[in-house]
Amino acid sequence: MKVTIADVAKRAQVSKTTVSRILNGNYAHASEETIRKVLKAVEELDYSPNALAKGLKSMRTHVIGLVLSNLKNPFWTTVLEGLEDTCRDLGYHLMICNSNEDPEMEEKYLKDLRERQVDGVIVNPTCKNPQLYEKLAEQRYPFVFINRRIPGIRASSVVVDNVKGGYIGVNHLIRYGRRKVAVCMYRNEYVSTWKERLEGYKKAMLANGMTEDDFIVIELEQRADNKQEAIMRQLKKRPEIDAIFSTNNMITLEVIGAARELGLSMPEQLALVSYDETVWARYLDPPVTTIRQPGYKMGQTAVQTLIDRIKSGGDGEPSVVMLEPELIVRASCGAMSFEIR
């Protein structure tokens, strides 16, 4: 026997109107307890409303698009958990695309998602399609930037304070006696996160009495296969380097590989702080000191922000949510051996 909306209302002990509103994403007049009861009744009864009819009636599909720039980065595993859990809790589905840092692919995915009538999109942008982002903003299409910011675009974003993250990581290395600190990053003038982490590096160096002449910036080509060799060349060229601040967890693995190939002991000869906490950071030899980003909260907040934009029809002032990074101290930075001495 087919389950109806009346059955859901009876099980949840609310009116059919209330059930309809909640299933359509309108929570304005419902308490958290009521929402919970309705969604629980839907699950228990295995109620499946006609998605097409529902979409035509409400002009919503309850599907959110997600365009990521690089799914290979393990950082996104935690972010995706936050995104998916929050979508599920709020009655939405998630459609995931990976642009692989390709602006043409990003443009295609955004076009495809709009044609599929998703209610809105969360974008970790390649940062190379400013006209496309501007067009979305002008059309008041609901979208939210995640992890990366695009200057000059009137859009909501959920990011981490990367300048602070870079600063606390480098300041920690200097605090424990490192003076020749290099920063290792991808060469990409568009991506805000890497530029902000570089800014944090420079601020920490200057705050500790160093000058611009002391800056050591190792830039890598993201798509190149010889990143480890490039790092090795720089370490040979600048043997005075006694610490590296890695701006990305994938770069960190290349740094560790380069140090091993050169026979440099860590942290005695080369200390390391890495951006991004990963599940494997504590198991490396030595365990890696990291800058943890609140990935789950980032995903959670991005969904909530987007749904607010969807409900408002794209009206209202865009919001910027900046989350706090955290230093996780392990052996690679040299702090532990320093304290033992």
C-alpha positions in Angstrom: 0.0 0.0 0.0 1.3 3.4 -1.0 2.4 5.7 1.8 0.9 9.2 1.6 1.8 12.5 3.2 -1.2 12.0 5.4 0.4 8.8 6.8 3.6 10.8 7.6 1.6 13.6 9.3 -0.2 11.0 11.4 3.0 9.3 12.5 4.7 12.6 13.3 1.5 14.0 15.0 1.5 17.1 12.9 -0.6 18.6 10.1 -0.1 17.7 6.4 0.7 21.3 5.8 3.6 21.1 8.3 4.9 18.0 6.6 4.7 19.6 3.2 6.5 22.7 4.4 9.4 20.7 5.9 9.8 18.4 2.9 10.0 21.5 0.8 12.7 23.0 2.9 10.6 25.6 4.6 11.6 25.4 8.3 10.6 29.0 9.2 7.5 28.0 11.3 8.8 24.6 12.6 10.7 23.8 15.7 13.8 21.6 15.6 11.8 18.9 17.4 9.0 19.1 14.8 11.5 18.8 12.0 13.1 15.8 13.6 9.8 14.1 14.1 8.8 14.6 10.5 12.1 13.4 9.1 12.0 10.4 11.4 8.5 9.5 10.2 9.5 9.8 6.6 12.4 7.4 7.2 10.3 4.9 9.2 7.6 4.8 6.7 10.0 4.9 3.7 8.0 7.7 2.3 9.0 8.8 -1.2 7.1 11.8 -2.6 6.9 12.1 -6.4 10.2 14.1 -6.9 9.1 15.5 -10.3 5.7 16.7 -9.0 7.3 18.0 -5.9 9.9 19.9 -7.9 7.3 21.4 -10.3 5.2 22.5 -7.4 7.9 24.1 -5.3 10.4 24.9 -8.1 13.0 23.1 -6.0 14.7 19.8 -6.5 16.3 19.6 -3.0 19.6 18.8 -4.7 22.8 20.8 -4.0 25.7 20.8 -6.5 29.3 20.7 -5.3 32.2 21.5 -7.6 35.6 20.8 -6.0 38.9 21.8 -7.6 40.9 18.7 -6.5 39.4 15.6 -5.0 42.8 14.0 -4.7 43.6 16.1 -1.6 42.7 14.1 1.5 41.6 17.3 3.2 38.3 17.1 1.3 37.4 13.8 3.0 36.5 15.6 6.2 34.9 18.5 4.4 32.7 16.0 2.5 31.6 14.4 5.7 30.3 17.7 7.0 28.6 18.5 3.7 26.9 15.2 3.3 25.8 14.9 7.0 24.3 18.4 6.9 22.6 17.8 3.6 21.0 14.6 4.9 19.9 16.2 8.1 18.2 19.1 6.2 16.6 16.9 3.6 18.9 17.6 0.6 20.9 15.5 -1.7 24.5 16.2 -2.9 25.8 16.0 -6.5 29.6 16.1 -6.6 31.8 17.2 -9.4 35.6 17.5 -9.6 37.1 20.2 -11.9 40.7 19.0 -11.3 41.8 22.7 -11.3 40.6 23.0 -14.9 38.6 26.2 -15.5 36.9 24.8 -18.6 35.8 21.7 -16.7 34.6 23.9 -13.9 32.5 26.1 -16.3 31.0 23.0 -17.9 30.0 21.5 -14.5 28.4 24.7 -13.3 26.4 24.9 -16.5 25.4 21.2 -16.3 24.3 21.6 -12.7 22.1 24.6 -13.5 20.5 22.7 -16.4 19.8 19.9 -14.0 18.0 22.5 -11.8 19.9 22.0 -8.6 18.8 24.4 -6.0 22.2 25.9 -5.5 25.9 25.2 -5.8 28.9 25.1 -3.4 32.1 25.8 -5.3 35.8 25.4 -4.4 36.8 27.5 -7.3 39.7 27.2 -9.7 39.7 31.0 -9.4 40.2 31.3 -13.1 36.6 32.1 -14.2 36.0 35.5 -12.7 33.4 36.5 -15.4 31.5 33.3 -14.7 31.4 33.9 -11.0 30.4 37.5 -11.6 27.5 36.4 -13.9 26.2 33.9 -11.2 26.3 36.7 -8.7 24.5 39.2 -11.0 21.8 36.6 -11.7 21.4 36.1 -7.9 21.9 32.4 -8.4 22.4 30.7 -5.0 26.0 29.7 -4.6 28.7 29.7 -2.0 32.5 29.7 -2.3 34.2 27.2 0.0 37.9 27.2 1.1 38.9 29.8 -1.5 37.9 33.4 -1.9 37.4 35.5 -5.1 38.1 39.2 -4.5 35.4 41.6 -6.0 32.7 38.9 -6.3 29.5 39.5 -4.3 29.2 36.0 -3.0 29.0 34.2 0.4 32.1 32.2 1.3 33.3 29.9 4.1 37.0 29.9 4.6 39.8 29.4 7.1 42.0 32.3 8.4 45.0 31.1 6.3 47.1 34.2 7.1 46.8 33.2 10.8 47.5 29.6 10.0 50.7 30.5 8.2 51.8 32.8 10.9 51.3 30.4 13.8 53.1 27.6 11.9 56.2 29.7 11.0 56.3 31.5 14.4 56.3 28.1 16.1 59.4 27.0 14.1 61.2 30.2 14.9 60.3 30.0 18.5 62.2 26.7 18.7 65.4 28.0 17.2 64.9 27.8 13.4 66.2 30.8 11.6 66.4 29.8 7.9 62.8 28.9 7.3 61.6 28.2 3.8 58.0 28.1 2.6 57.1 25.5 0.0 54.0 26.1 -2.2 52.5 25.6 -5.6 53.0 28.3 -8.2 49.5 29.7 -8.8 48.7 33.4 -8.7 45.0 32.8 -8.6 44.5 30.6 -5.5 43.8 32.7 -2.4 44.6 30.0 0.1 48.3 29.6 -0.9 48.8 33.4 -1.2 47.3 33.9 2.2 49.5 31.2 3.8 52.6 32.9 2.1 51.5 36.2 3.6 51.3 34.5 7.1 54.8 33.2 6.5 56.2 36.6 5.7 54.4 38.3 8.6 55.9 35.7 11.1 59.4 36.2 9.7 59.2 40.0 9.9 57.6 39.9 13.4 60.7 37.9 14.6 63.3 40.4 13.4 64.0 39.1 9.9 63.9 41.0 6.7 62.6 40.4 3.2 66.1 39.2 2.3 65.5 36.2 4.7 62.4 35.0 2.8 63.0 31.6 1.1 60.2 30.7 -1.2 60.2 27.3 -3.0 57.6 27.3 -5.8 56.4 24.1 -7.4 54.4 23.3 -10.5 51.3 21.6 -9.3 50.9 19.3 -12.3 54.6 18.4 -12.6 55.8 14.9 -11.8 59.2 16.0 -10.5 58.1 18.0 -7.4 60.4 16.0 -5.1 63.4 16.6 -7.4 62.6 20.3 -7.5 62.6 20.5 -3.6 65.9 18.5 -3.5 67.5 21.0 -5.9 66.5 23.9 -3.7 67.8 22.2 -0.5 71.1 21.5 -2.2 71.3 25.1 -3.5 70.4 26.5 0.0 72.0 24.1 2.5 71.4 26.7 5.3 67.6 25.9 5.2 66.8 24.4 8.6 63.0 24.3 8.4 60.2 24.2 5.9 56.7 25.4 6.2 54.6 23.3 3.7 51.4 25.0 2.5 49.7 21.8 1.5 49.6 18.2 2.7 50.5 16.8 -0.7 53.6 19.0 -0.8 54.5 17.7 2.7 54.9 14.1 1.3 57.3 15.5 -1.4 59.3 17.4 1.3 59.7 14.3 3.4 60.7 12.3 0.4 63.3 14.9 -0.6 64.8 15.0 2.9 65.1 11.2 3.0 66.8 11.1 -0.5 69.3 13.7 0.7 69.9 11.9 4.0 68.7 14.9 6.1 67.4 13.8 9.5 64.1 15.3 10.7 63.8 17.3 12.7 67.5 17.6 13.7 68.7 18.9 10.4 65.4 19.9 8.8 62.2 20.8 10.8 58.8 20.7 9.2 55.3 22.2 9.8 52.6 21.2 7.3 49.3 22.8 6.5 46.3 20.4 6.8 45.9 17.7 9.5 45.4 14.3 7.9 44.8 10.8 9.3 48.3 9.8 8.4 50.2 12.8 9.8 50.7 11.2 13.2 51.9 7.9 11.7 54.8 9.3 9.6 58.4 9.2 10.8 58.7 11.6 12.4 55.0 12.4 13.2 54.2 15.7 11.4 53.3 19.0 13.2 50.3 20.4 11.3 47.9 23.3 11.0 44.5 21.8 11.4 41.6 23.2 9.4 38.1 22.6 10.8 37.1 20.7 7.6 33.9 19.2 9.0 32.6 22.5 10.3 33.6 24.1 6.9 31.3 21.7 5.1 28.5 22.0 7.6 28.6 25.8 7.5 28.8 25.9 3.7 25.5 23.9 3.4 23.7 26.0 6.0 24.9 29.2 4.3 23.8 28.0 0.9 20.3 26.9 2.1 19.9 30.3 3.6 20.7 31.8 0.2 18.3 29.4 -1.5 15.5 30.4 0.8 16.1 34.1 0.3 16.2 33.7 -3.5 19.7 35.1 -3.6 18.7 38.3 -1.9 20.4 39.9 1.1 24.0 40.7 1.8 26.6 37.9 1.1 28.3 36.6 4.3 31.9 35.6 4.9 32.4 33.0 7.6 36.1 32.7 8.6 37.0 29.6 10.7 40.0 29.4 13.0 43.1 27.1 12.3 44.8 25.2 15.1 48.4 24.1 15.6 48.9 20.4 16.3 52.4 19.9 17.7 54.3 16.7 16.9 57.9 15.7 16.5 58.7 17.0 13.0 58.9 20.6 14.2 61.7 20.0 16.7 59.8 21.3 19.6 59.7 18.0 21.5 63.4 17.3 21.2 64.1 20.9 22.1 62.1 20.6 25.3 63.9 17.3 26.2 67.3 19.0 26.0 
